[in-house]
C-alpha cells in the first residue's frame, strides 16, 4: 500500500501455509492453536480456523500483509464484503493481527493474488484502515449468517452475476429457484438476508 510521498515498505516473507485455530500435532504446517473468534453479543461468540498461504512482515514488524493465492477468477471489490460472500480476506487479516499482536491492523492488509491467465493475474486488497467500522460490518454479516443457520432459514437464490459451476449443492436447486425467491422476498424472514446482500 503506497501513499503519496511515502516509499513502499520492504517485506520479509515469514510464514507459509500457516494454520490457525487447529488443535493437535496432526499437521506439518506452521500452527497456532489460538482460537480466533468474534463476540457478536452477550452470549454469542463465533470461532474460526483456516490456513493462510503467506504472511509477510515489514522490516520493523509493525505491519503485515496476508496473501491468498488464487488459480481461478478473483471476485469481489477492494475493501468489500460482497454482501457476505467475500469474508476470507477480512477474517484472515483479523486472525493474523490477533496472532502477531505487534502488527498494527490499521496499517496492514490482506490480498488475493491471482497466479493464472484465467484470473488475469489480478490483485484484490482488503485494507485494515478504518478497522473499527469494518469490524462492525463483519460482525453484522456473521450475526445474520449464524442466526440464519440457527433458525434454519436458507435462501437458495442463484444470482445472475455469480457462477454456480462449482457449487456442491446446485443439483438440489429446483428449476425456477430465482423466480421462487423473488415471490418470497417480502417474507419477513428474508429481511436480514436481503439487508446483508446489499452490503458492498
C-alpha positions in Angstrom: 0.0 0.0 0.0 1.8 3.1 -1.2 0.8 6.6 0.0 1.7 9.8 -1.7 5.3 10.8 -0.8 6.0 7.6 1.0 8.3 4.8 -0.1 6.6 1.3 -0.1 7.8 -0.9 2.8 10.2 -3.7 2.2 8.7 -7.0 3.1 10.1 -10.2 4.7 8.3 -13.4 3.7 7.8 -15.0 7.2 5.2 -17.7 7.2 3.8 -20.1 4.5 0.8 -22.4 4.8 0.1 -21.1 8.3 -2.8 -22.8 10.1 -4.8 -21.1 12.9 -7.5 -22.4 15.2 -6.4 -26.0 14.9 -5.7 -28.3 17.8 -3.3 -31.2 18.0 0.0 -32.1 16.3 -1.5 -33.7 13.2 -0.1 -31.3 10.7 3.3 -30.5 9.4 2.4 -26.9 8.6 3.1 -24.0 11.0 0.4 -23.9 13.5 -1.4 -21.6 16.0 -3.9 -23.2 18.3 -5.2 -19.8 19.4 -8.9 -19.5 18.9 -9.8 -16.7 16.6 -13.3 -15.5 17.5 -15.7 -12.6 17.2 -18.1 -11.8 20.0 -21.5 -11.0 18.5 -23.5 -10.4 21.7 -23.5 -11.1 25.4 -23.9 -14.8 24.9 -22.8 -15.3 21.3 -19.3 -15.9 20.0 -18.2 -17.4 16.7 -14.8 -19.0 16.3 -12.8 -19.5 13.0 -10.0 -21.6 11.8 -8.2 -21.6 8.5 -5.0 -21.9 6.5 -3.2 -18.8 5.3 -1.0 -19.2 2.2 1.6 -16.5 3.1 2.2 -13.8 5.7 4.9 -11.1 5.1 6.1 -8.6 7.7 7.6 -5.1 7.2 11.2 -4.7 8.3 10.2 -3.1 11.6 7.4 -5.7 12.2 4.7 -3.0 12.7 2.6 -4.1 9.7 1.9 -7.2 7.8 0.3 -8.4 4.6 -1.6 -11.6 4.2 -1.6 -13.2 0.8 -4.0 -15.8 -0.5 -3.1 -17.2 -3.9 -5.9 -18.0 -6.4 -5.7 -20.1 -9.5 -9.2 -19.1 -10.7 -11.1 -15.9 -11.2 -10.8 -13.4 -8.3 -14.2 -12.0 -7.5 -15.1 -9.0 -5.3 -14.3 -5.4 -4.8 -11.4 -3.7 -2.9 -12.2 -3.5 0.8 -15.6 -5.1 0.1 -17.6 -7.8 1.8 -19.6 -8.8 -1.3 -22.9 -9.0 0.6 -21.5 -11.7 2.9 -19.8 -13.7 0.2 -16.2 -12.4 0.4 -15.2 -12.7 4.1 -11.9 -14.6 3.7 -9.7 -11.5 3.5 -11.1 -9.6 6.5 -11.1 -12.8 8.6 -7.5 -13.7 7.6 -6.4 -10.1 8.3 -8.1 -10.2 11.7 -6.6 -13.6 12.6 -3.1 -12.6 11.6 -3.1 -9.4 13.6 -4.5 -11.3 16.6 -1.7 -13.9 16.4 1.1 -11.4 15.7 0.0 -8.6 18.1 2.9 -6.3 17.3 1.4 -5.6 13.9 -1.0 -2.7 13.6 -4.1 -3.8 11.8 -4.8 -0.2 10.6 -1.5 -0.3 8.7 -1.9 -3.9 7.4 -3.9 -5.6 4.7 -4.9 -8.9 3.1 -4.9 -9.6 -0.6 -5.9 -12.1 -3.2 -3.2 -12.7 -5.8 -4.2 -14.5 -9.0 -1.5 -16.7 -10.4 -3.2 -17.6 -13.7 -4.2 -16.1 -17.0 -7.7 -17.2 -16.3 -7.6 -14.9 -13.3 -5.8 -12.2 -15.3 -3.1 -12.1 -12.5 -5.4 -9.8 -10.6 -4.7 -8.4 -7.2 -7.5 -7.6 -4.8 -6.8 -5.9 -1.5 -8.7 -5.5 1.8 -7.0 -2.8 3.9 -7.1 -2.6 7.7 -7.7 1.2 7.6 -10.8 2.2 9.5 -10.9 -1.2 11.0 -13.4 -0.2 13.7 -16.1 0.4 11.2 -15.1 -2.6 9.1 -15.2 -4.9 12.1 -18.8 -3.7 12.9 -19.8 -4.6 9.3 -18.1 -8.0 9.6 -19.8 -8.8 12.9 -23.2 -7.8 11.5 -22.8 -10.1 8.5 -21.6 -13.0 10.6 -24.5 -12.4 13.0 -27.0 -12.6 10.2 -25.4 -15.8 8.8 -25.2 -17.5 12.2 -28.7 -16.6 13.1 -30.0 -17.9 9.8 -28.2 -21.2 10.4 -29.7 -21.4 13.9 -33.2 -20.7 12.6 -32.8 -23.0 9.6 -33.6 -20.1 7.2 -31.6 -20.8 4.0 -32.3 -19.0 0.7 -31.4 -20.9 -2.5 -31.1 -17.8 -4.6 -28.9 -18.0 -7.7 -27.6 -14.6 -8.6 -27.1 -13.7 -12.3 -23.7 -12.3 -11.8 -22.3 -15.3 -9.9 -21.2 -18.7 -11.2 -22.7 -21.8 -9.6 -20.4 -24.2 -11.6 -18.6 -25.4 -8.6 -21.4 -25.3 -6.1 -21.8 -28.6 -4.2 -25.5 -28.0 -3.8 -26.5 -27.0 -7.3 -28.2 -30.3 -8.0 -30.5 -29.6 -5.1 -31.8 -26.5 -6.6 -35.2 -26.6 -8.2 -36.0 -25.2 -11.6 -37.1 -21.6 -11.3 -35.4 -21.1 -7.9 -34.7 -17.5 -8.7 -38.3 -16.8 -9.6 -39.5 -18.6 -6.5 -37.2 -16.4 -4.3 -38.5 -13.3 -6.0 -42.0 -14.2 -5.0 -40.9 -14.8 -1.4 -38.6 -11.9 -0.9 -41.2 -9.9 1.0 -41.4 -12.6 3.7 -40.2 -11.1 7.0 -37.7 -13.9 7.5 -35.8 -12.8 4.4 -35.3 -9.2 5.6 -32.0 -9.7 7.3 -30.7 -11.8 4.4 -31.6 -9.1 1.9 -30.0 -6.4 4.1 -26.8 -8.4 4.2 -26.8 -9.0 0.4 -26.9 -5.2 -0.1 -23.7 -4.6 1.9 -20.9 -3.8 -0.6 
